[in-house]
Amino acid sequence: MADTTAGMVCAHHHLYSSLARGMPAPPVAPTTFIEVLEQVWWRLDVALDLEMIRWSAMLGALEALECGTTTIIDHHESPSAIEGSLDVIAEACAEVGVRVVCAYGVTDRHGRDGARRGMEENRRFLEAGGRGMVGVHAAFTCSDETLEACAGLAADLGVGVHIHVAEGTIDADANQRLAALASDSWLVVHGVHLDRDLPGTLVHNPRSNMNNGVGYAGPRRRAGSVALGTDGIGGDMLEEFRLAYVRAREADLSTTPDDPWAWLATGWDLVPEAAADTVRWSYDGVDDPWRLAFTTGVRAVDVWTDGQQVLRDSQPTRVDAAEIRAKADEQAQRLFRRL
């Protein structure tokens, strides 16, 4: 048994959500998934500015690094601060020492011009050499024209599309609308209400799905590859692995820890560089899914990315963790006043 692994990969994150903890209660308590979006997340994202985005990304990257996660595949939305937002996120993560794959979530929720600006942010970032994908919020907030344009942009730039798919019943027809567009390079996130597999990698987010009451995706029955994400609820992939296991076990007692470990390992296929990173953990046996599934409190002690040590004795080497938390709290208070 070993006390080291490769760097963990969060295959779906929303770094902008790092400031959401403690936000004021919504004006009306949500009772459905669409009300959660309308009363919480769509109020928050429109209030963001670039300074908030920077410190939210810094905090999210720091917390991921502290959990041994060296790579984040991020999906971003900030309708009032679109231009340059992906640069801010990429620079913040690089400062901490965490690898990030960026995407801006295009949507028609703010009209045609909002969708155009979102597409242009993806295009600008990718053409400037940024590492990313073309982001799309979800089929149900996009016209067929917008979905086709985003798929075409991704194909032209040689990248995949990062999109929420059939997370709630409101998006249950996404499989029909996307079937002719999706490709193996896509990240199909959630997929709870898909009645058939789409091309691409399904990203399972068990904690978020339970929190939003949208149902169980049943990733074991999917024919294609499956990865694990957090949907913005932190960057602790060992914790997400354990939760994925017990949720799958609840649905099917034949589930073993090898199943969610395979989903976790898909992250190394998505971002191969992460497989060359090294994380030394506080537990001897971290490479045994059967032990790890029942062992809580495992923490990252030392982390190396791209040959450089970015965490030493559980402390970041490139940034001041206390400063990041203080600055993030300042920006959270600004955000809350806007809400």
Beta strands, then each sheet from edge to edge (+ up, - down):
strand 1: 4-5
strand 2: 8-13
strand 3: 69-74
strand 4: 99-101
strand 5: 105-106
strand 6: 134-138
strand 7: 161-165
strand 8: 187-190
strand 9: 201-204
strand 10: 226-228
strand 11: 278-281
strand 12: 300-305
strand 13: 308-312
strand 14: 315-316
sheet 1: 1+ 11- 12+ 13- 14+
sheet 2: 2+ 3+ 4+
sheet 3: 5+ 6+ 7+ 8+ 9+ 10+
end
